Amino acid sequence: MEIINNGLGEHNSCGYTRIDKFNDETTEKLSYHYKEILKLTGDDYEREGLVDTPLRVAKAMQFLLQGYDQDPEKIIKSALFKEDYKEMVIVKDIELYSLCEHHMIPFFGKAHVAYIPNGHITGLSKIARVVEAFARRLQIQERLTMQIRDCIENTLSPLGVAVVIEAQHMCMQMRGVQKQNSVTTTSAFTGAFLRTATREEFIHLIGSKLH
């Protein structure tokens, strides 16, 4: 396993340095296949700008698809706390980046996630990490929405879960229909959020600029 500190350094005062991990065998195999792809494009794959591209893409794909190596339920359970709080907990505007499984072209946007605790809460950052773990896979937006919902439902057993994702799909913008300003919205609800009043409160709060 190759571990690379990519030189991004610390982020503000958090003391956090990103470290990317790559499997040597996987990197080698991916690099070979991406070199073959470059040959098929008709470009000069040995010119200066492309000679290291297969290796860079091999590492990029491992980073973009690292969610396969992450267990979202374990992420939530790693910070599980007893708390007698039964009001809505919302983490909104969670940035997400994923790859469409149909064309392997990016889609990106924001996730808004809420749950109503039933005896247990989880660390707020864990909600964002769950979104990240599922997004860093080959995905469709509809399934991504349900996976986030089901993970929180299964691990916290809350009174209800709500997930809304708003995303732009490059496969619609760069190719195909080529509509540049289209946004796709998906939602998934359980429990208390199936009630109209609770769901409307959630929709109102994620649309409000309270901060």
N, C-alpha and C positions, 0 to 999 in steps of 0.2 A: 504493500500500500504506500503510494507516494503522498506525502503531505506537503503542501506548499503554502507558505505565508505569502499572499499576493502583494504585499507591500502597501496595502491601503492604509495601514496604520490604525491609530486609535480614533474612535468616533467621539468627539467632544470630550466630556469628562468621565465617560463610562469605562475607559480602560479596556475597550473591546477591540480585539484584532481578529479579522475574519481569516479563517484557515480553511482552504479548500482541500478535500481529500479525493484522490483519484486512484483507481485500481490499475496497476501497471498493465496487466493482461488485457483488461477491457480497453484501455487507452490505445494499446498497440493494435488491437483488432479493429477498433473504430477508425483509427488513423488510416489503416490499410484501405478500408471500404470508402472513406471519404476521398482518398487519393484516386480511387477508381472512378468515383463520381465526377471529380474534377476532370479526369481524362475524357469522360463522356460528354462534358459540356463543350468541348472543342477549344478551350482556352489552353494556354501553355502552363501546365501545372508545375513546371520547373522554374518559372520566372520568380524573381525575388519576392514579389508580393504574395505569391501562392505557395512557395516551397514549404513554409511552416503551417499553412492553413489547415491541413488535415489533422495535425496534432492539436492546434488550438480549438478546432471544432470538436474533436473527440473529448477534450476536457470540458468545453462549454456544455456539451450534451449531458455529461455526467452531473454537472452542476445544476442544469435546468431540470433534470429528472431525478434529483436526489430524494424526492418524496417517497420513492419506492423502498428506500432504506429506513424510513421513519414510521413509527407506530403512533398515530394520532391519539389513540386511547391512552397509551402510556404517557404521552405528553400531558394530558389533563390530569391523570392520576398522580403525576409527580408533584402536583401542588394542589392537593385536595384538603379542604378545611371544613370543619363543622361550623355552621353559622346559622342562627335563627333569623334569616332575612328572607322575606317572601315578596319582595318587589322586583321590578324589572331590572336586569343588569344588561346594559347595552355596550358593545364595543363596535363603533361604527367607523366607516372610512378606512377599512383595512385594505391596503394596497395588495393587489394580487397580480401575478404574471404566470401564465400557463401556456401550454402548447396544445393546439387543437389536434385531436387524434386523427382527424380525417386528412389533413394536409401538413401537419407538423409545422404550422405557422402560428405565431403568437396570438393570444388574446389576453387582454389586460383590463383592469378596472378596479372596482372597490367592492368589498363585502361588508355587510352590516349584520351583526350577529347579536341576538339577545336570548336570554333565558331567565326563567323565574325559579330561583332556588327552592329546593324542598329538603332543607337540612344540611346541604353541602354546597360550597362554592369552590371555584378554582381560581388560580392566579390569572389576572386579566391578560397578561402576556401569553398565557397558554392558549387562549382563544385565537389570537393572531397566529400562533405557531401551528395550530390545527389547520387553519386556512392555508398556510404556507405548505404544510406537509401534503395536503391533498392537491393543491394547485401545481406543485412541482412533479407532476406526472402527465402522461398523455391524457387529455381530458376532453369532455364536452361540458359546457356550462351547466346544463340541466343536472347531470350526475354529480358534478362538483357541489352544487347547492344542496343536494340531498345527502351527500356523504358528510358534509359538515354538520348538518342537522342531526343525522343519525348518530354520529360520534358523540355529540354532546348529550343527546337523549340517552344513549346506552351507558355512558360513564357517570353522569350526574343524577340520572332519574329525576329531572326537574319537573316542575308543574307545567312547563311548556318551553318550546324552543322556536325561535324565528330566525330565518336566514334570508336575506335579500342580496343578490349580486347584480351589479350593473357593469357591463363590460363591452368593450369594442373588439371586434374580431378582424384581424388583419386579412383573413381569408376572404372577407367580404369587401375589404378596402383595397387590397393589392391585386386581387384577381377576381374571377367570377363576375358578380354583379357590380363591383367597384363603387359601392356607395360609401362615401367617406365619413359621413356624420351619423351613421346609424349606431344605436346603442341597444344592446339586448339586456332585458331585465328578467331575472328568474327569482322565484321565491319558494320557500318550503316552511311549513308550520306544523307544530304538534301541540297537544294539550290546550292550555289556556289561550294560546294564540289562534285557535280555531274559532274563538268567540269574536264577533265583529268588533266590539268595543275595545278589547285588548289589542287586537291586530291594528286597529286604526290608531290607537295610542302609539304603538311601535312605529308605524309608518310616519306619523306626525313628528315623533322625536328624531328619527333618522334624517328627516328633511329639514329640521330646525337648526339654525346656527346658534347653539347655546354657548359655544366656546369662543 
